[in-house]
Amino acid sequence: MIKEILTKRRYDLEADRIGPDIPFTHWKLFFKSKMKGLCEEKFLYFGEGSEFRPYAYAINCSKISIGKNVTIRPTSMLFAGVSHRDGALIEIQDYVLIGSGVHIYTSNHRFSDRSREIYFQGHNSAEKVTIRTGAWIGAGSILLPGVEVGCNSVIGAGSIVTKNIPDFCIAVGNPAKVIKIMD
């Protein structure tokens, strides 16, 4: 048992991820100064005034850039797939609000080979997801690989973003569609 605990601790400290499944670092998210230090260490970039709240997840943190004054609420999942390219695969610019339970994915499972189970087909190449300055992503929304959400745009709660959303728009639904362009 002691050996398992030590192995888990070593993994948690070295893992390129943050979340409640990484208990030896997750506790730091409950304390602002510790949260800031952990996020600055793990993420490609973590801006001043940003918060990564407890019970949120980030996988492949070194491929995620979070701008200044960004809030990522509990149970959100940022999944930056492994890529051979340099730089961020998830780029969240400044003053962005991410509601609870938002999922952001940069890659998806392959499913083109009918002779093999999807389980064995691996993943597609990662595609960058960008959330521009001032956007608000409503609770429970899902952003799929390769999308960009424009400046000061709003994604309604529970929406699934499959295509780019322009600046100053409100988009809702499955798939998300622009319902209003703000004045």
C-alpha positions as CSV (number, residue, x, y, z in Angstrom):
1,M,0.0,0.0,0.0
2,I,2.8,2.5,0.9
3,K,4.5,1.7,-2.5
4,E,1.2,2.4,-4.3
5,I,0.8,5.8,-2.5
6,L,4.4,6.8,-3.3
7,T,3.9,5.8,-6.9
8,K,0.7,7.8,-7.1
9,R,2.3,10.8,-5.5
10,R,5.2,10.7,-7.9
11,Y,2.7,10.5,-10.9
12,D,0.6,13.3,-9.5
13,L,3.5,15.7,-9.2
14,E,4.9,14.9,-12.6
15,A,1.6,14.6,-14.6
16,D,0.8,17.1,-17.3
17,R,-2.7,17.4,-15.9
18,I,-4.7,19.0,-13.1
19,G,-8.0,17.7,-11.6
20,P,-9.6,15.8,-8.7
21,D,-8.1,12.6,-10.0
22,I,-4.7,14.0,-9.2
23,P,-5.2,14.4,-5.4
24,F,-1.6,15.2,-4.4
25,T,-1.8,18.5,-6.3
26,H,-5.6,19.1,-6.5
27,W,-5.8,20.4,-3.0
28,K,-3.9,23.4,-4.1
29,L,-6.8,24.6,-6.1
30,F,-8.7,25.4,-2.9
31,F,-6.1,28.1,-1.9
32,K,-5.6,31.1,-4.3
33,S,-1.8,31.4,-3.8
34,K,-1.2,27.7,-4.2
35,M,-3.6,27.5,-7.2
36,K,-1.7,30.3,-8.9
37,G,1.6,28.5,-8.4
38,L,0.3,25.2,-9.6
39,C,-1.3,26.7,-12.7
40,E,1.8,28.8,-13.5
41,E,3.9,25.6,-13.3
42,K,1.6,23.3,-15.3
43,F,0.0,25.5,-18.0
44,L,1.9,26.8,-21.0
45,Y,0.7,30.3,-19.8
46,F,-1.5,31.3,-16.9
47,G,-2.4,35.0,-16.8
48,E,-2.6,37.3,-13.8
49,G,-5.9,37.3,-12.0
50,S,-7.1,34.0,-13.6
51,E,-8.7,31.2,-11.5
52,F,-8.8,27.5,-12.2
53,R,-11.4,26.4,-9.7
54,P,-11.4,23.1,-7.7
55,Y,-13.0,20.1,-9.4
56,A,-12.1,21.4,-12.9
57,Y,-9.8,19.2,-15.1
58,A,-7.0,20.0,-17.6
59,I,-5.3,17.3,-19.6
60,N,-2.0,18.1,-21.3
61,C,-1.7,21.4,-19.5
62,S,1.5,22.2,-21.3
63,K,-0.6,22.7,-24.5
64,I,-3.1,25.1,-22.8
65,S,-2.7,28.9,-22.6
66,I,-5.0,30.8,-20.2
67,G,-5.0,34.6,-20.5
68,K,-5.4,37.1,-17.7
69,N,-8.6,37.4,-15.6
70,V,-10.1,34.1,-16.9
71,T,-12.4,32.1,-14.7
72,I,-12.7,28.3,-15.2
73,R,-15.5,27.0,-13.0
74,P,-15.8,23.5,-11.4
75,T,-16.3,20.3,-13.4
76,S,-15.1,21.9,-16.6
77,M,-12.7,19.8,-18.8
78,L,-10.0,21.2,-21.0
79,F,-8.6,18.3,-23.0
80,A,-5.6,19.4,-25.2
81,G,-4.7,16.3,-27.2
82,V,-1.1,15.5,-27.8
83,S,0.2,17.2,-30.9
84,H,3.6,17.4,-32.7
85,R,3.1,21.2,-33.2
86,D,4.6,23.7,-30.8
87,G,2.4,26.2,-28.9
88,A,-1.1,26.1,-27.4
89,L,-3.8,23.7,-28.6
90,I,-6.3,25.4,-26.4
91,E,-5.9,29.2,-26.3
92,I,-8.2,31.1,-23.9
93,Q,-7.5,34.8,-24.2
94,D,-8.2,37.5,-21.6
95,Y,-11.4,38.2,-19.6
96,V,-13.1,34.9,-20.6
97,L,-15.7,33.3,-18.4
98,I,-16.0,29.5,-18.6
99,G,-19.2,28.2,-16.9
100,S,-19.4,25.0,-14.9
101,G,-19.2,21.7,-16.7
102,V,-17.8,23.1,-20.0
103,H,-15.9,20.6,-22.1
104,I,-13.2,21.7,-24.6
105,Y,-11.7,19.0,-26.9
106,T,-8.9,19.4,-29.5
107,S,-9.2,15.8,-30.9
108,N,-11.6,13.0,-31.3
109,H,-11.6,9.3,-31.7
110,R,-11.1,7.8,-35.2
111,F,-14.0,5.7,-36.4
112,S,-13.4,5.2,-40.1
113,D,-12.3,1.5,-40.1
114,R,-15.3,-0.7,-40.1
115,S,-13.2,-3.8,-39.5
116,R,-11.9,-2.6,-36.1
117,E,-13.6,-1.5,-32.9
118,I,-13.4,2.3,-32.3
119,Y,-11.5,1.5,-29.1
120,F,-8.5,0.4,-31.2
121,Q,-8.5,3.1,-33.9
122,G,-6.8,5.9,-31.9
123,H,-7.4,9.6,-32.2
124,N,-7.4,12.1,-35.0
125,S,-4.7,14.8,-35.1
126,A,-5.4,17.6,-32.6
127,E,-6.9,20.9,-33.9
128,K,-6.5,24.1,-32.0
129,V,-9.5,25.6,-30.1
130,T,-9.4,29.4,-29.5
131,I,-11.7,31.4,-27.2
132,R,-11.2,35.1,-27.9
133,T,-11.1,38.0,-25.4
134,G,-14.2,38.7,-23.5
135,A,-16.2,35.6,-24.5
136,W,-18.6,33.8,-22.1
137,I,-19.0,30.0,-22.5
138,G,-22.3,29.0,-20.7
139,A,-22.5,26.0,-18.3
140,G,-22.5,22.6,-19.9
141,S,-21.4,23.7,-23.3
142,I,-19.0,21.6,-25.5
143,L,-16.5,23.0,-27.9
144,L,-15.2,20.5,-30.5
145,P,-11.8,20.4,-32.2
146,G,-10.8,23.3,-34.4
147,V,-13.4,25.9,-33.4
148,E,-12.9,29.5,-32.6
149,V,-15.3,31.6,-30.4
150,G,-15.1,35.3,-31.3
151,C,-14.4,38.3,-29.1
152,N,-17.2,39.1,-26.6
153,S,-19.4,36.3,-28.0
154,V,-21.7,34.3,-25.8
155,I,-22.3,30.5,-26.1
156,G,-25.6,29.6,-24.4
157,A,-25.7,27.0,-21.7
158,G,-25.7,23.4,-23.0
159,S,-24.7,24.4,-26.6
160,I,-22.4,22.3,-28.8
161,V,-20.0,24.4,-30.8
162,T,-19.0,22.6,-34.0
163,K,-18.1,25.6,-36.2
164,N,-16.5,29.0,-35.6
165,I,-18.6,31.7,-33.9
166,P,-17.9,35.3,-35.1
167,D,-17.2,38.2,-32.8
168,F,-20.1,39.9,-30.9
169,C,-22.6,37.0,-31.4
170,I,-24.9,35.0,-29.2
171,A,-24.9,31.3,-30.3
172,V,-27.1,28.5,-28.8
173,G,-28.2,25.0,-29.5
174,N,-26.9,21.7,-30.9
175,P,-25.2,22.4,-33.1
176,A,-24.7,26.0,-31.9
177,K,-26.1,28.6,-34.3
178,V,-25.9,32.4,-34.1
179,I,-29.2,33.8,-33.0
180,K,-28.2,37.4,-32.4
181,I,-25.5,39.8,-33.4
182,M,-24.9,42.3,-30.7
183,D,-25.1,46.0,-31.4
